[in-house]
Amino acid sequence: MLLEASGIAASVNPPALTPHRKARGVTENQHAKKRMRTLARSRAPRSPYARTRSTATRFSGTRSSGTLYSRTSRRHRYYERFHTSSFASDITEGDVTAGEDPVVRQAAIDALGNMNGTVVAIEPTSGRVLAMVNQRLALSSGAQPCSTIKLSVALAALSEGVIDEETEVSLGSRSRMNLTEALAISNNAYFEAVGRKLGFEKVQYYAHQFGLGELAGYHIPGEQLGTYPEVEIPAKLGGVSKMCSFGEGISMTPLQLGALVTAISNGGTLYYLQHPTSAEAVANFQPRVKRHLDIEPVIPELSDGMAGAVAYGTARSVGLNFNEESILGKTGTCSHAGTRFGWFASYANTDIGRIVTVVFLQGGRPTFGPKAAEIAGRMYRNLYDHNFFMAGAAGFSPAEPVQKASSVSTRQQ
């Protein structure tokens, strides 16, 4: 109409269908099918990773139609199955509680709820176990430490001078990272590289010095040993790299992890953990020093990463319930033989009411490190609401000064 108004005549004559095209018998339906095939090819994933995700998605609704489909789905394990429940109803059955701090124990029970796990709370100035909820699990043979093993590896590397807090380790693809960030976000590649620099012998030496592979408690009935390999695990399982990033091949108990974090929080004294079982045992309690670790100079470099984990890293779920006091910690998540593990080891960095807390969970998909950190946050909230972090609080009984034993250096000769 506008063309006509401007005096310009225009006509459109669609081309007639030639006899040649008629002879080919091309129909609109055939054109549509050809176009759909072209679109399908253009939208096909171009990388092995994208192809794997695509086939893994189709797995739930269609039958496998090729070798590539089956191989890639198995390699990436998108459908890992778990056989252990994340929840339990009788976790406190059989616990011996007469010598525990009632405020700390109730705070731990309320925080744990019905999760299948244990909470161990320790007084870091003495090694006294203030509460141990679900003692059957806490005193068991332990489990893979997952990323909490990075605390031991970091201390070993700092003690050996392999790294310092600001040393940037190359992670490939022009990416670099320092210790603080690697601990905060639990970067596996960083600790794999550090583990290779240290070598298995030094990694093992420091792990034993920090209490792995030996009983953490002093005459605690029922306590079992974790395990630390005497030789490096096979290369097909990741060798020293996976030992330093995931704790592959290692079994650690909540008490062993608690003892290590106690030493970090108090400047290097590794106590025997003691669990009083009566009021009389509490009244006559005497701390027992296992050994002194030469880690005090490097603890500040480690602490920044543990603080970062809570502030912005893998343990930031602590802040969902508690942020009144400074909390430093490290999470861990991994799975083995159909069971997922969730760890969180931490301490409240206060001058009054300082406490070390280890939360260990086992189960299925609802179980992971950040969930353990959330539980610890609820426990710290409960303690704070009961004035635990105040001078003279009923739940806080500082130990008498301890005669220091001869210092045992953790630097390998």
C-alpha positions as semicolon CSV with decimal commas, in nm:
position;residue;x (nm);y (nm);z (nm)
1;M;0,000;0,000;0,000
2;L;0,284;0,240;0,087
3;L;0,456;0,156;-0,242
4;E;0,140;0,228;-0,433
5;A;0,095;0,559;-0,253
6;S;0,444;0,667;-0,356
7;G;0,372;0,593;-0,717
8;I;0,594;0,292;-0,736
9;A;0,432;-0,019;-0,869
10;A;0,550;-0,352;-0,733
11;S;0,439;-0,704;-0,800
12;V;0,555;-1,035;-0,662
13;N;0,531;-1,340;-0,885
14;P;0,616;-1,664;-0,699
15;P;0,814;-1,902;-0,918
16;A;0,616;-2,182;-1,063
17;L;0,705;-2,537;-0,964
18;T;0,905;-2,672;-1,253
19;P;0,843;-3,019;-1,396
20;H;1,194;-3,114;-1,285
21;R;1,116;-3,043;-0,920
22;K;0,786;-3,224;-0,947
23;A;0,965;-3,528;-1,079
24;R;1,185;-3,549;-0,767
25;G;0,877;-3,591;-0,552
26;V;1,000;-3,349;-0,282
27;T;0,732;-3,279;-0,022
28;E;0,704;-3,027;0,263
29;N;0,731;-3,312;0,513
30;Q;1,062;-3,426;0,364
31;H;1,200;-3,073;0,380
32;A;1,103;-3,052;0,748
33;K;1,273;-3,382;0,831
34;K;1,591;-3,276;0,655
35;R;1,589;-2,945;0,841
36;M;1,543;-3,123;1,178
37;R;1,835;-3,355;1,105
38;T;2,055;-3,055;1,025
39;L;1,953;-2,882;1,348
40;A;2,018;-3,197;1,550
41;R;2,370;-3,225;1,410
42;S;2,442;-2,857;1,476
43;R;2,328;-2,886;1,837
44;A;2,524;-3,201;1,914
45;P;2,774;-3,150;2,200
46;R;3,126;-3,084;2,079
47;S;3,335;-3,177;2,387
48;P;3,370;-3,512;2,564
49;Y;3,246;-3,349;2,885
50;A;2,932;-3,212;2,719
51;R;2,869;-3,546;2,546
52;T;2,901;-3,727;2,877
53;R;2,651;-3,497;3,046
54;S;2,410;-3,542;2,757
55;T;2,422;-3,921;2,766
56;A;2,405;-3,923;3,145
57;T;2,084;-3,715;3,125
58;R;1,925;-3,950;2,871
59;F;2,009;-4,250;3,084
60;S;1,710;-4,196;3,311
61;G;1,461;-4,208;3,026
62;T;1,605;-4,415;2,744
63;R;1,802;-4,733;2,689
64;S;2,171;-4,719;2,606
65;S;2,229;-4,743;2,232
66;G;2,608;-4,754;2,201
67;T;2,944;-4,831;2,354
68;L;3,040;-4,464;2,392
69;Y;2,720;-4,394;2,584
70;S;2,789;-4,670;2,837
71;R;3,160;-4,594;2,881
72;T;3,128;-4,221;2,949
73;S;2,840;-4,265;3,192
74;R;3,040;-4,508;3,406
75;R;3,355;-4,296;3,403
76;H;3,189;-3,984;3,547
77;R;2,967;-4,166;3,801
78;Y;2,680;-3,921;3,789
79;Y;2,454;-4,172;3,962
80;E;2,656;-4,284;4,263
81;R;2,439;-4,493;4,490
82;F;2,458;-4,472;4,868
83;H;2,357;-4,750;5,106
84;T;2,389;-4,572;5,443
85;S;2,115;-4,353;5,586
86;S;2,199;-3,995;5,678
87;F;1,959;-4,012;5,971
88;A;1,940;-4,212;6,293
89;S;1,717;-4,218;6,599
90;D;1,932;-4,379;6,869
91;I;2,265;-4,199;6,845
92;T;2,304;-4,139;7,219
93;E;2,222;-4,494;7,328
94;G;2,495;-4,634;7,550
95;D;2,682;-4,303;7,593
96;V;2,866;-4,262;7,925
97;T;2,793;-3,905;8,033
98;A;2,856;-3,871;8,408
99;G;3,186;-3,686;8,358
100;E;3,081;-3,465;8,070
101;D;2,994;-3,097;8,081
102;P;2,610;-3,094;8,074
103;V;2,587;-2,758;7,895
104;V;2,825;-2,862;7,619
105;R;2,664;-3,204;7,580
106;Q;2,313;-3,067;7,548
107;A;2,430;-2,807;7,298
108;A;2,588;-3,082;7,087
109;I;2,280;-3,309;7,104
110;D;2,046;-3,026;7,002
111;A;2,273;-2,924;6,715
112;L;2,318;-3,276;6,577
113;G;1,946;-3,357;6,586
114;N;1,864;-3,677;6,400
115;M;2,169;-3,677;6,174
116;N;2,371;-3,997;6,162
117;G;2,691;-3,865;6,313
118;T;2,894;-3,771;6,617
119;V;3,005;-3,450;6,786
120;V;3,321;-3,437;6,998
121;A;3,396;-3,124;7,202
122;I;3,740;-3,078;7,361
123;E;3,893;-2,829;7,600
124;P;4,212;-2,729;7,412
125;T;4,402;-2,617;7,722
126;S;4,389;-2,965;7,876
127;G;4,270;-3,228;7,631
128;R;3,960;-3,298;7,838
129;V;3,667;-3,427;7,633
130;L;3,377;-3,207;7,741
131;A;3,119;-3,402;7,542
132;M;3,114;-3,700;7,308
133;V;2,775;-3,759;7,147
134;N;2,728;-4,098;6,980
135;Q;3,030;-4,257;7,140
136;R;3,000;-4,575;6,935
137;L;3,079;-4,379;6,620
138;A;3,332;-4,145;6,782
139;L;3,537;-4,439;6,912
140;S;3,511;-4,647;6,596
141;S;3,796;-4,725;6,357
142;G;3,731;-4,400;6,175
143;A;3,684;-4,312;5,810
144;Q;3,855;-4,145;5,519
145;P;3,941;-3,791;5,637
146;C;3,853;-3,635;5,301
147;S;3,975;-3,274;5,278
148;T;4,045;-3,238;5,649
149;I;4,377;-3,414;5,573
150;K;4,482;-3,082;5,418
151;L;4,548;-2,945;5,766
152;S;4,819;-3,204;5,824
153;V;4,965;-3,154;5,475
154;A;4,967;-2,775;5,511
155;L;5,146;-2,794;5,847
156;A;5,403;-3,034;5,700
157;A;5,470;-2,810;5,400
158;L;5,496;-2,496;5,614
159;S;5,728;-2,671;5,862
160;E;5,952;-2,792;5,579
161;G;5,963;-2,452;5,413
162;V;5,816;-2,594;5,092
163;I;5,557;-2,314;5,096
164;D;5,457;-2,014;5,301
165;E;5,123;-1,842;5,326
166;E;5,173;-1,639;5,008
167;T;5,350;-1,898;4,792
168;E;5,154;-1,932;4,471
169;V;5,139;-2,284;4,334
170;S;5,076;-2,337;3,965
171;L;4,754;-2,527;3,899
172;G;4,786;-2,537;3,521
173;S;4,613;-2,328;3,254
174;R;4,793;-2,019;3,383
175;S;4,611;-2,048;3,717
176;R;4,790;-2,000;4,049
177;M;4,679;-2,008;4,413
178;N;4,820;-1,947;4,761
179;L;4,765;-2,144;5,082
180;T;4,501;-1,917;5,232
181;E;4,270;-1,946;4,935
182;A;4,344;-2,316;4,883
183;L;4,241;-2,397;5,241
184;A;3,939;-2,168;5,231
185;I;3,790;-2,321;4,916
186;S;3,952;-2,664;4,969
187;N;4,133;-2,673;4,636
188;N;4,244;-3,028;4,556
189;A;4,493;-2,946;4,279
190;Y;4,689;-2,719;4,514
191;F;4,736;-2,989;4,777
192;E;4,811;-3,255;4,519
193;A;5,097;-3,036;4,394
194;V;5,220;-2,968;4,747
195;G;5,205;-3,339;4,830
196;R;5,421;-3,421;4,530
197;K;5,676;-3,160;4,638
198;L;5,689;-3,304;4,990
199;G;5,701;-3,668;4,886
200;F;5,543;-3,960;5,069
201;E;5,811;-4,004;5,337
202;K;5,776;-3,650;5,471
203;V;5,398;-3,654;5,443
204;Q;5,387;-3,976;5,643
205;Y;5,642;-3,854;5,901
206;Y;5,445;-3,542;5,985
207;A;5,113;-3,726;5,986
208;H;5,248;-3,960;6,256
209;Q;5,384;-3,665;6,454
210;F;5,040;-3,505;6,443
211;G;4,881;-3,820;6,586
212;L;4,745;-4,004;6,284
213;G;4,777;-4,380;6,303
214;E;4,791;-4,389;6,685
215;L;4,541;-4,375;6,969
216;A;4,445;-4,017;7,051
217;G;4,292;-4,093;7,389
218;Y;4,441;-4,193;7,721
219;H;4,273;-4,513;7,843
220;I;3,942;-4,435;7,677
221;P;3,750;-4,767;7,674
222;G;3,651;-4,880;7,327
223;E;3,871;-4,640;7,131
224;Q;3,997;-4,790;6,806
225;L;4,290;-4,702;6,586
226;G;4,266;-4,531;6,255
227;T;4,515;-4,636;5,988
228;Y;4,790;-4,457;5,804
229;P;4,965;-4,651;5,524
230;E;5,328;-4,748;5,573
231;V;5,384;-4,722;5,198
232;E;5,246;-4,489;4,936
233;I;4,916;-4,604;4,788
234;P;4,932;-4,731;4,427
235;A;4,955;-4,479;4,143
236;K;4,623;-4,605;4,001
237;L;4,460;-4,479;4,323
238;G;4,633;-4,143;4,296
239;G;4,951;-4,201;4,497
240;V;5,067;-3,932;4,736
241;S;4,864;-3,670;4,548
242;K;4,529;-3,820;4,645
243;M;4,653;-3,896;4,995
244;C;4,717;-3,522;5,039
245;S;4,396;-3,392;4,881
246;F;4,131;-3,653;4,970
247;G;4,298;-3,864;5,237
248;E;4,282;-4,163;5,002
249;G;4,393;-4,483;5,174
250;I;4,382;-4,322;5,522
251;S;4,137;-4,386;5,804
252;M;4,114;-4,116;6,070
253;T;3,901;-4,105;6,384
254;P;3,715;-3,800;6,517
255;L;3,939;-3,811;6,826
256;Q;4,256;-3,800;6,615
257;L;4,130;-3,500;6,420
258;G;4,019;-3,335;6,743
259;A;4,362;-3,382;6,901
260;L;4,533;-3,224;6,598
261;V;4,303;-2,920;6,593
262;T;4,355;-2,888;6,969
263;A;4,730;-2,857;6,907
264;I;4,668;-2,597;6,636
265;S;4,443;-2,392;6,865
266;N;4,676;-2,394;7,168
267;G;5,005;-2,330;6,990
268;G;5,143;-2,681;6,944
269;T;5,071;-2,896;7,252
270;L;4,938;-3,235;7,150
271;Y;4,746;-3,366;7,451
272;Y;4,626;-3,714;7,520
273;L;4,250;-3,679;7,510
274;Q;4,081;-3,787;7,832
275;H;3,713;-3,860;7,880
276;P;3,616;-3,848;8,249
277;T;3,335;-4,087;8,336
278;S;3,242;-3,963;8,684
279;A;3,228;-3,647;8,894
280;E;3,524;-3,777;9,095
281;A;3,730;-3,817;8,775
282;V;3,650;-3,457;8,682
283;A;3,757;-3,332;9,025
284;N;4,089;-3,517;9,001
285;F;4,151;-3,444;8,635
286;Q;4,515;-3,391;8,532
287;P;4,615;-3,304;8,174
288;R;4,858;-3,538;8,001
289;V;5,089;-3,409;7,728
290;K;5,173;-3,652;7,450
291;R;5,433;-3,425;7,285
292;H;5,497;-3,069;7,181
293;L;5,490;-2,991;6,812
294;D;5,720;-2,733;6,661
295;I;5,439;-2,562;6,470
296;E;5,376;-2,241;6,663
297;P;5,563;-2,018;6,410
298;V;5,350;-2,143;6,119
299;I;5,010;-2,156;6,289
300;P;4,918;-1,798;6,187
301;E;4,979;-1,888;5,823
302;L;4,747;-2,187;5,858
303;S;4,488;-1,997;6,059
304;D;4,417;-1,745;5,784
305;G;4,298;-2,024;5,555
306;M;4,085;-2,181;5,829
307;A;3,928;-1,842;5,901
308;G;3,868;-1,793;5,529
309;A;3,686;-2,126;5,508
310;V;3,430;-1,998;5,758
311;A;3,417;-1,642;5,627
312;Y;3,371;-1,714;5,255
313;G;3,474;-2,073;5,176
314;T;3,343;-2,424;5,219
315;A;3,245;-2,374;5,586
316;R;3,051;-2,050;5,550
317;S;2,734;-2,236;5,658
318;V;2,860;-2,185;6,015
319;G;2,739;-1,827;5,974
320;L;2,381;-1,938;5,917
321;N;2,352;-1,976;6,294
322;F;2,652;-1,811;6,455
323;N;2,879;-1,515;6,384
324;E;2,928;-1,349;6,722
325;E;3,273;-1,502;6,775
326;S;3,561;-1,592;6,545
327;I;3,546;-1,957;6,432
328;L;3,828;-2,125;6,238
329;G;3,778;-2,461;6,072
330;K;3,812;-2,703;5,783
331;T;3,550;-2,913;5,606
332;G;3,579;-3,246;5,429
333;T;3,348;-3,438;5,195
334;C;3,405;-3,768;5,016
335;S;3,253;-4,114;4,979
336;H;3,362;-4,474;4,997
337;A;3,182;-4,803;4,939
338;G;2,833;-4,653;4,925
339;T;2,873;-4,418;5,222
340;R;2,932;-4,045;5,208
341;F;3,132;-3,872;5,482
342;G;3,101;-3,514;5,602
343;W;3,363;-3,363;5,834
344;F;3,409;-3,030;6,005
345;A;3,683;-2,960;6,259
346;S;3,697;-2,616;6,418
347;Y;3,775;-2,408;6,721
348;A;3,633;-2,091;6,868
349;N;3,912;-1,835;6,866
350;T;3,825;-1,656;7,190
351;D;4,024;-1,581;7,504
352;I;3,740;-1,717;7,719
353;G;3,551;-2,039;7,662
354;R;3,778;-2,164;7,387
355;I;3,659;-2,500;7,259
356;V;3,749;-2,745;6,981
357;T;3,460;-2,914;6,803
358;V;3,467;-3,204;6,557
359;V;3,151;-3,298;6,370
360;F;3,157;-3,622;6,169
361;L;2,859;-3,738;5,962
362;Q;2,803;-4,048;5,753
363;G;2,517;-4,136;5,522
364;G;2,396;-4,055;5,173
365;R;2,339;-3,742;4,966
366;P;2,228;-3,516;5,257
367;T;2,568;-3,579;5,419
368;F;2,860;-3,349;5,332
369;G;3,112;-3,113;5,491
370;P;2,908;-2,791;5,477
371;K;2,626;-2,972;5,659
372;A;2,871;-3,066;5,936
373;A;2,978;-2,700;5,950
374;E;2,616;-2,593;5,983
375;I;2,573;-2,830;6,278
376;A;2,884;-2,684;6,442
377;G;2,736;-2,337;6,395
378;R;2,420;-2,445;6,574
379;M;2,627;-2,585;6,857
380;Y;2,826;-2,262;6,895
381;R;2,497;-2,072;6,896
382;N;2,363;-2,293;7,175
383;L;2,681;-2,243;7,379
384;Y;2,673;-1,868;7,324
385;D;2,311;-1,848;7,435
386;H;2,414;-2,029;7,756
387;N;2,694;-1,777;7,819
388;F;2,971;-2,029;7,749
389;F;3,189;-1,761;7,593
390;M;3,175;-1,536;7,899
391;A;3,418;-1,521;8,191
392;G;3,301;-1,728;8,484
393;A;3,050;-1,927;8,279
394;A;2,942;-2,250;8,446
395;G;3,037;-2,454;8,142
396;F;3,399;-2,336;8,135
397;S;3,660;-2,471;8,372
398;P;4,014;-2,375;8,264
399;A;4,280;-2,630;8,341
400;E;4,568;-2,569;8,578
401;P;4,898;-2,475;8,414
402;V;5,078;-2,781;8,284
403;Q;5,446;-2,860;8,332
404;K;5,580;-2,864;7,975
405;A;5,751;-3,177;7,856
406;S;6,062;-3,161;7,642
407;S;5,974;-3,022;7,301
408;V;5,956;-3,271;7,015
409;S;6,040;-3,104;6,686
410;T;5,827;-3,212;6,391
411;R;6,097;-3,121;6,140
412;Q;6,234;-3,434;5,981
413;Q;6,608;-3,477;6,026
